[in-house]
Amino acid sequence: MRLSGFFRRRVQYWIRRRQGADRDPVTFRRGRIYVLPTRLGVAFGLMLFGMLLGSLNYANNLGLGLTFLLASLALVTMQACHRNLEALIASEAGTEPPFAGQDAVFQLALTNPGRLARCDLEASTAATINDPVSIPAGGETIVKLRVATRRRGWVVLDRFEITTRFPYGLFRAWAVLHPGRRCLVYPRPADAAPPPPPAPGVGSAGATQRGDDDFAGLRDYHPGDPPRHIAWKAYAKGGELLIKEFSGAAEPVPIFDLEQAQGADLESRLSVMARWIVDAEARSETFGLRLPGLEIPPQPGPQQRRRCLAALAEFQAVEPVDA
């Protein structure tokens, strides 16, 4: 077992040194596709060797003919297995930051520029293997590579393989990619977080929200404005998105401060702040963030949520973890 693991690591190191880092997109040329017989292929070869010995021993021409026919079939199968990967194009298709403890999902687009379908393709990392997929001629498919995460920060997809055993399963052809793709992992929101401290009458940057007492007029829509303030009647009449403004007492704008978060250590305090941010965005509230050396002004919307969670994820984060 140790010997096989050592041999596998040496082969991976040799492939990495031979190919280097990959730049998106990657085309599978002949020189980067590797082929070896599977266990079934080894058993098939031993069977052919036994048939050859028996046919020679008994001078059986019919047996020799069958042996050479099956050997020819094996050679054609090896070439077809190699061709099933040749000229495929792999390119990045985006990823969405997860919370710590969830899987980071790296999306990979596989494009088949040829005139023949590519069958039974598997994408795999060191820990997971995806179900086989097939790509029609001139088509494309999206493959998702899942990497487990344990803590916040950056996770790196340093290596993965595209494998096929088509047809018959006698040979395994594979191509190795080293994209070095990174995905940011947000801190996991605390399950039971205390409510954030009451916001002062005015945020640190002097930002306030308008009250909801009296209607004051309409203004142009800006990305991140709460949907509940959209003037839908005006939109139905003129087709233009407008926002209703109200006059009255100003509402305090919360700025979530790390010094005000309660927790046993830094990670638990960041988890509490992540819960505040997720809940505030779900309520369409305006909020800001304050960390040592960084302050994000109050804004509403999903973009503010992503900006603040990313700041928490990168705050004194450890080095990226290879996957």
ABEGO torsion letter per residue (X at the ends): XAAAAAAAAAAAAAAAAAAEBBBOBBBBBAAABBBBBBAAAAAAAAAAAAAAAAAAAAGBAAAAAAAAAAAAAAAAAAAAAAAAABGBBBBBAEBBBBBBGBBBBBBBBBBBABABBBBGBBBBBAABBBBBBBBBBGBBBBBBBBBBBABBEBBBBABBBBBBAOBGGABBBBBBBBAGBBBBBBBBBBABBBBBBBBBABBAAGBBBBBAABBAEBBBBBBGBBAAABBAAAAAAAGBBBBBBBBEBBBBBBBBBAAABBEABAAAAAAAAAAAAAAAAAAGBBBBBBBBGBBBBBBBEAAAAAAAAAAAAABGBBBBBBX
